[in-house]
């Protein structure tokens, strides 16, 4: 029997929305203010969501259970599978000492922590976002930053802030492709519109990132390097998205940014160098730095260690090069399709598949929600990472028995994080299939002339709830199109705003925070990370909303819409 979603059980959209928001509020308050363990806060959020979905919104209990299980399985694969194998690779490089050599080689490019942050968290992270997405960049860059001596809070929070502007074109353009599929709007028009919104923030985010880390004065001291990193990312992002399509936007922009910044550092050096010091304690600030005035001030800091030789550096970078190659290959659509032909299993949830129906005004015509779990055990990004880790381990001269032992230790290390991801994805899928998220979306849609701002924040909310710009586009893309047409706004503008606003929600979604805490070994401090990034997330989302509002109503910004 088909169940139609009910969006306004109280015949008052604001009251219905307030009740629909309870699970999210419970989880965030538990994490951010009551200092609960992440899996406990997520469990309480899931429990309240089950009660509200069944007893307030009328969802059959069996369907609610199936929706939760469906999300939990998605939490294990692909998300948890990525996290587990990234940490496995990091464990291998730590145990054989190559990670320390990599750390020293990075200081050979620059020993200024602010510029290391630009190079790794922003530029290098954007490459992994473009190639794989789904938590990979935060896992990789968080692990590297913690190895470079950043505090756990800095490594976690700053990796999350940096992983914003590239998100809309992540995993070879998957969010934009999904947005085009659910809205029926032209793919290249959507790609181009997002590419006329996000480049402003691709330029802003590096400045924002360094300001969050080093303060305004620390940021101003290296503004030329920040400008080079941001501009060399933003310009290719605009060009590729508008004149090629969404597939290679992040990959091209990230490589351009990395190369440009490294070349620039050959002719420019900061007058003051921020070098790391020993970091102790849990609650230190996000810097923990010693400021050294130029090369002449070496007496103010410990003398740098001898640089490793070229062969040692090559061997230290080898696992990460192997990882990059495998992640990129696994992201190529044709290769992924070929792997799917030999390895994919589709598991329909018979008690949920095509039994939940979205109705107006969320969609223009009634639409049944599919619920088929794709067990793509070989084509999943995490599988590419796992194979890359095995290949790297063998090249690092580990024996198979050693690899098995380290992998088992890694599983024990991240088991609670995996449990948290499973619970949080269960919560996300339950809110989707029960219509709780659509109820929140309808409240945003009732804001009239202010809809360009609030519609953008709807995308932010979607990613904060689901942990994925792709999922948020699938969730709210149709609603954005329908509402825009009713208000006389350009539907391409508002559908694109859903994705552009959504990228700023990436840093506060529970899934990303757990990935960050796992990658930096800061288990149990997800609430600290959430408090650190929340202001940055909402402030940047509002700025995206204001830009979209200008594009909707004010010349010359309206010229960017066409």
C-alpha positions in Angstrom: 0.0 0.0 0.0 1.4 3.4 -1.0 1.7 6.0 1.7 1.5 9.7 0.7 3.7 12.1 2.7 1.9 14.5 4.9 3.7 17.9 5.2 1.4 19.9 7.5 -0.2 17.7 10.1 -1.2 20.7 12.3 -2.6 22.8 9.4 0.0 25.4 10.3 3.2 25.1 8.4 5.2 26.9 11.0 4.1 24.7 13.9 4.5 21.6 11.7 8.0 22.8 10.8 8.9 23.4 14.4 7.9 19.8 15.3 9.8 18.4 12.2 12.9 20.2 13.3 13.0 18.5 16.8 15.2 15.6 15.8 17.8 17.9 14.3 17.7 20.2 17.3 18.0 17.3 19.7 21.1 16.0 17.9 22.8 19.4 17.6 22.0 20.4 21.2 23.3 17.1 22.4 26.5 17.5 20.4 27.2 21.2 20.7 25.9 22.1 24.2 25.5 19.0 26.3 28.8 17.5 25.2 27.3 14.1 24.5 29.2 11.4 22.6 28.3 11.7 18.9 26.7 8.3 18.7 24.5 9.0 21.7 23.4 12.4 20.4 22.7 10.9 17.0 20.8 8.0 18.6 18.6 10.4 20.5 17.9 12.4 17.3 17.0 9.2 15.5 14.7 8.1 18.3 12.8 11.4 18.3 12.6 11.3 14.5 11.0 7.8 14.6 8.4 8.9 17.2 7.6 12.1 15.2 7.5 10.4 11.8 5.2 7.6 13.1 2.9 9.3 15.5 2.7 12.9 14.1 3.3 12.6 10.4 1.6 9.2 10.1 4.3 7.2 8.5 3.8 3.4 8.9 6.2 2.0 11.5 7.5 -0.7 9.1 8.4 1.9 6.5 10.1 4.1 9.1 12.2 1.2 10.2 13.1 0.3 6.6 14.0 3.9 5.8 16.3 3.9 8.8 18.0 0.7 7.8 18.4 1.9 4.3 20.2 5.0 5.5 22.3 2.9 7.9 23.5 0.7 5.0 24.4 3.8 3.0 26.4 5.0 6.0 28.5 1.8 6.0 29.0 1.9 2.2 30.1 4.3 0.7 30.7 6.7 3.6 32.1 4.5 6.3 34.1 2.5 3.8 35.9 5.6 2.7 36.8 6.7 6.2 38.0 3.2 7.3 40.4 2.9 4.3 41.8 6.4 4.5 42.7 5.9 8.1 44.2 2.5 7.2 46.5 4.2 4.6 47.4 6.9 7.2 48.2 4.2 9.7 50.6 2.5 7.2 52.4 5.7 6.4 52.7 6.5 10.1 54.0 3.1 11.1 56.8 3.0 8.5 57.9 6.6 9.1 57.1 7.9 5.7 54.5 10.3 7.0 57.1 12.2 9.0 59.2 12.5 5.8 56.2 13.8 4.0 55.7 16.4 6.7 59.3 17.5 6.4 59.0 17.7 2.6 56.0 20.0 2.9 57.9 22.3 5.1 60.5 22.3 2.3 57.9 24.1 0.1 57.0 26.4 3.0 57.4 26.2 6.7 54.7 28.8 7.2 51.6 27.0 8.6 49.2 29.4 7.0 50.5 28.6 3.5 50.6 24.9 4.3 47.0 25.2 5.2 46.2 26.9 1.8 48.1 24.3 -0.1 46.8 21.2 1.7 43.3 22.0 3.0 42.1 24.3 0.2 43.9 23.3 -3.0 44.8 19.6 -2.4 41.5 19.0 -0.6 39.6 20.4 -3.6 41.3 17.9 -5.9 40.0 15.0 -3.7 36.6 16.6 -3.6 36.5 16.8 -7.4 37.8 13.3 -7.9 35.8 11.5 -5.2 33.7 13.6 -2.8 31.7 11.9 -0.1 34.0 12.8 2.8 37.3 11.9 1.1 38.9 15.4 1.1 38.2 16.0 4.8 39.6 12.6 5.7 42.8 13.0 3.7 43.5 16.6 4.6 42.6 16.3 8.2 45.0 13.3 8.5 47.8 15.3 6.9 47.2 18.5 8.9 47.3 16.6 12.2 50.6 15.0 11.1 52.0 18.5 10.3 51.5 19.5 13.9 48.2 21.3 13.7 46.0 21.0 16.8 43.1 18.5 16.5 40.6 21.4 16.6 42.5 23.3 13.9 43.0 20.2 11.7 39.3 19.2 11.9 37.7 22.6 11.8 39.9 24.1 9.1 39.7 21.1 6.9 35.9 21.4 7.0 35.9 25.2 6.3 38.2 24.6 3.3 36.0 21.9 1.9 33.2 24.3 0.8 33.6 26.0 -2.6 34.5 22.8 -4.4 31.6 20.7 -3.1 29.0 21.6 -5.8 31.2 20.0 -8.5 32.4 17.1 -6.3 32.8 13.5 -7.4 33.2 14.7 -11.1 30.1 16.9 -11.0 27.7 14.4 -9.4 25.7 17.0 -7.4 25.0 19.1 -10.6 24.2 16.0 -12.6 21.7 14.9 -9.9 20.2 18.4 -9.8 19.6 18.3 -13.6 18.0 14.9 -13.3 15.5 15.8 -10.6 14.5 19.2 -12.0 14.5 18.5 -15.7 16.6 21.7 -16.2 19.5 21.8 -18.7 22.7 20.4 -17.2 25.0 22.9 -18.8 22.8 25.8 -17.8 22.9 24.6 -14.2 26.6 24.1 -14.3 27.2 27.6 -15.7 24.9 29.2 -13.2 26.6 27.6 -10.3 29.8 28.6 -11.9 28.7 32.3 -11.8 28.0 32.0 -8.1 30.7 30.0 -6.5 33.8 31.6 -8.0 33.2 34.6 -5.8 33.4 32.3 -2.8 36.3 30.3 -4.2 38.2 33.6 -3.9 36.7 34.5 -0.5 37.1 31.1 1.2 40.9 31.1 1.3 40.9 34.5 2.9 38.2 33.3 5.3 40.1 30.1 6.1 43.3 31.9 7.0 41.4 34.6 9.0 39.7 31.8 11.0 43.1 30.3 11.7 45.5 33.2 12.1 43.3 36.3 12.7 43.0 39.3 10.5 46.6 40.5 10.9 47.9 37.0 10.2 45.8 36.8 7.1 46.9 40.2 5.8 50.6 39.3 6.1 50.2 36.6 3.4 47.4 38.1 1.3 49.4 37.8 -2.0 49.6 34.0 -1.5 46.0 33.8 -0.6 45.0 35.8 -3.7 47.1 33.5 -5.9 45.5 30.4 -4.5 42.0 31.8 -4.7 42.2 33.4 -8.1 43.9 30.4 -9.7 41.0 28.3 -8.4 38.1 30.7 -9.1 39.0 31.5 -12.8 39.3 27.9 -14.0 36.2 27.1 -12.0 34.2 29.7 -13.9 35.7 28.8 -17.3 35.3 25.0 -17.1 31.8 25.1 -15.6 30.5 27.6 -18.2 32.3 26.4 -21.3 32.8 22.7 -20.7 30.5 21.3 -18.1 30.4 20.1 -14.4 32.6 17.0 -14.8 36.2 18.3 -14.4 35.7 21.7 -12.7 37.3 20.9 -9.4 40.1 18.7 -10.8 41.3 21.4 -13.2 40.8 24.2 -10.7 42.6 22.4 -7.9 45.6 21.4 -10.0 45.9 25.0 -11.3 45.7 26.4 -7.8 48.3 24.0 -6.4 50.8 24.6 -9.3 50.2 28.4 -9.2 50.8 28.6 -5.4 53.9 26.5 -5.5 55.4 28.5 -8.4 54.5 31.8 -6.6 56.3 30.7 -3.5 59.5 30.4 -5.5 59.5 34.2 -6.0 57.7 35.4 -2.8 58.1 34.7 0.9 56.2 36.1 3.9 58.0 38.6 6.0 56.9 36.7 9.1 56.9 32.9 9.2 54.4 31.0 11.4 56.1 27.8 12.5 54.5 25.1 14.6 55.4 24.4 18.2 54.6 21.4 20.3 50.9 21.3 20.8 49.6 20.0 24.1 46.2 19.7 25.7 42.7 19.4 24.4 41.4 23.0 24.5 44.2 25.0 22.9 43.2 27.6 20.4 43.3 26.9 16.7 46.8 28.2 16.1 49.4 27.2 18.7 52.0 28.9 16.6 55.3 30.6 17.1 55.7 33.6 14.8 59.2 34.1 13.4 60.2 37.4 11.7 61.8 36.3 8.5 64.8 34.2 7.8 67.0 36.2 10.1 65.0 35.2 13.1 65.9 31.6 13.1 67.4 32.0 16.6 63.8 32.6 17.9 62.8 29.1 17.0 64.3 25.6 17.0 66.6 25.0 14.1 64.8 23.1 11.3 65.7 19.5 11.0 67.8 18.3 8.1 65.8 18.0 4.9 65.2 14.4 3.7 66.9 13.4 0.5 65.1 13.2 -2.8 64.6 9.5 -2.8 63.1 9.5 0.7 60.7 12.3 -0.3 59.6 10.3 -3.4 59.0 7.3 -1.2 57.0 9.3 1.3 54.8 10.9 -1.3 54.4 7.6 -3.1 51.3 6.3 -1.1 49.5 9.6 -1.6 50.3 9.7 -5.3 49.0 6.1 -5.6 45.9 7.2 -3.7 45.3 10.1 -6.0 45.7 7.9 -9.1 43.3 5.3 -7.8 40.7 7.8 -6.6 40.8 9.6 -9.9 40.4 6.3 -11.9 37.6 5.2 -9.7 35.8 8.5 -10.4 35.9 8.1 -14.1 32.3 7.4 -15.1 33.1 4.8 -17.8 35.4 2.9 -15.6 32.9 3.0 -12.7 30.2 1.6 -15.1 32.5 -1.2 -16.2 33.1 -2.2 -12.6 29.4 -2.1 -11.9 28.8 -4.6 -14.6 30.9 -7.2 -12.8 30.3 -6.3 -9.2 27.1 -4.4 -8.4 24.2 -5.9 -6.5 20.9 -4.0 -6.2 18.8 -4.8 -3.1 15.3 -3.4 -3.1 13.7 -2.6 0.2 10.4 -4.3 -0.5 8.7 -2.6 2.5 9.8 0.8 1.3 10.6 0.8 -2.4 8.0 2.8 -4.4 5.7 2.8 -1.4 6.4 6.4 -0.3 4.9 9.1 -2.5 5.9 12.7 -2.6 3.0 15.0 -3.5 2.4 18.7 -4.3 3.5 21.3 -3.4 6.9 19.6 -2.9 6.7 18.2 -6.5 4.7 19.2 -9.4 3.2 15.7 -9.9 3.0 12.8 -7.5 6.3 10.9 -7.4 7.1 7.5 -5.8 10.4 7.3 -4.0 12.7 4.5 -5.0 14.5 2.5 -2.3 17.0 0.2 -3.9 20.4 -0.2 -2.1 23.2 -0.4 -4.5 25.9 -2.7 -3.2 28.7 -1.5 -5.5 31.4 -3.2 -3.5 34.1 -2.8 -6.2 33.2 0.5 -7.9 32.7 2.4 -4.5 35.3 5.0 -4.0 36.3 3.4 -0.7 37.3 0.2 -2.6 39.7 2.3 -4.8 41.2 3.7 -1.6 41.4 0.2 -0.1 43.3 -1.1 -3.2 45.5 2.0 -3.2 46.3 1.3 0.5 47.2 -2.3 -0.2 49.4 -1.5 -3.2 51.1 1.3 -1.2 51.6 -1.1 1.8 53.3 -3.7 -0.4 55.5 -1.0 -2.0 56.4 0.1 1.5 57.6 -3.5 2.2 54.8 -4.5 4.6 54.1 -8.2 4.7 50.5 -9.4 4.2 50.3 -10.5 7.8 51.4 -7.0 8.9 48.8 -5.4 6.6 46.1 -7.6 8.1 47.1 -6.7 11.7 47.2 -3.0 10.9 43.8 -3.2 9.2 42.3 -4.9 12.2 43.7 -2.2 14.5 42.3 0.4 12.2 38.8 -1.1 12.5 39.0 -1.1 16.3 40.3 2.5 16.1 37.3 3.8 14.1 34.5 1.5 15.2 32.6 4.1 17.2 33.0 6.6 14.4 31.5 4.1 12.0 28.6 3.5 14.4 28.0 7.2 14.5 28.0 7.5 10.8 25.5 4.6 10.5 23.1 6.2 13.0 23.4 9.7 11.4 22.7 8.4 7.9 19.7 6.4 9.3 18.4 9.7 10.7 19.0 11.5 7.4 17.1 8.9 5.3 14.3 8.7 7.8 13.7 12.5 7.6 13.8 12.2 3.8 11.3 9.3 3.4 9.0 10.6 6.2 8.8 14.1 4.6 10.1 15.9 7.7 12.8 17.6 5.6 10.2 18.6 3.0 8.1 20.2 5.7 11.1 22.3 6.7 11.5 23.2 3.0 8.0 24.4 2.7 8.4 26.8 5.6 11.4 28.3 3.7 9.3 28.5 0.5 6.7 30.7 2.3 9.1 33.6 2.5 7.9 35.4 -0.6 10.1 38.2 -1.9 12.9 37.0 0.5 12.9 33.5 -1.1 16.2 33.9 -3.0 17.9 34.3 0.4 15.8 31.6 2.2 15.9 29.3 -0.8 19.6 29.4 -0.6 19.5 28.6 3.1 17.2 25.7 2.2 20.1 24.2 0.3 22.3 24.8 3.3 19.8 23.0 5.5 19.6 20.1 3.1 23.3 19.4 3.2 23.4 19.9 7.0 20.7 17.3 7.3 21.9 14.8 4.7 25.7 15.4 4.6 25.6 15.5 0.8 25.1 18.3 -1.8 23.9 15.6 -4.1 21.3 14.4 -1.7 20.2 17.9 -0.9 19.8 18.6 -4.6 17.7 15.5 -5.0 15.7 16.4 -1.9 14.9 20.1 -2.6 15.7 20.6 -6.3 12.2 20.0 -7.4 10.8 22.2 -4.7 13.2 25.0 -5.7 12.0 24.8 -9.3 8.3 24.8 -8.5 8.6 27.7 -5.9 10.7 29.8 -8.3 8.1 29.4 -11.1 5.3 30.3 -8.7 7.2 33.5 -7.6 8.2 34.5 -11.1 11.9 33.8 -10.4 14.3 32.0 -12.7 14.1 28.3 -11.9 17.7 27.7 -13.0 18.9 30.4 -10.6 17.1 28.9 -7.6 17.9 25.3 -8.4 21.6 26.4 -8.6 21.3 28.4 -5.4 20.2 25.1 -3.7 23.6 23.6 -4.6 25.7 26.8 -4.0 24.1 27.4 -0.6 24.4 23.7 0.2 28.2 23.7 0.0 28.3 25.9 3.1 26.3 23.3 5.1 28.9 20.7 4.4 31.1 21.8 7.3 28.4 21.3 9.9 26.7 18.1 8.7 27.2 15.4 11.3 28.7 13.0 8.9 31.5 15.4 7.9 32.2 16.2 11.5 32.6 12.6 12.4 34.9 12.0 9.4 37.0 15.0 10.6 37.2 13.8 14.2 38.2 10.3 13.0 40.8 11.5 10.6 42.4 13.7 13.3 42.1 11.0 16.1 40.0 13.5 18.1 37.3 11.0 19.0 34.5 12.2 21.2 35.0 15.9 20.5 32.5 16.3 17.7 30.7 18.9 19.7 33.8 21.1 19.9 34.3 20.9 16.2 30.6 21.8 15.6 30.9 24.9 17.8 34.1 25.9 16.0 32.6 25.8 12.5 29.0 26.7 13.0 29.4 30.5 12.8 31.5 30.2 9.7 28.9 27.9 8.1 25.9 30.1 8.6 27.8 33.3 7.8 29.0 32.0 4.5 25.6 30.6 3.6 24.0 34.0 4.3 26.6 35.6 2.0 25.7 33.1 -0.8 22.0 33.9 -0.2 22.7 37.7 -0.5 24.5 37.1 -3.8 21.6 35.1 -5.1 19.2 37.8 -4.0 21.3 40.4 -5.9 21.2 38.1 -9.0 17.5 37.8 -8.7 16.6 41.5 -8.4 19.5 43.9 -8.8 21.4 45.0 -11.9 24.2 44.3 -12.9 24.1 41.1 -10.9 21.0 40.0 -12.8 23.2 39.9 -15.9 24.9 36.9 -14.4 21.7 35.0 -14.5 21.6 34.8 -18.3 
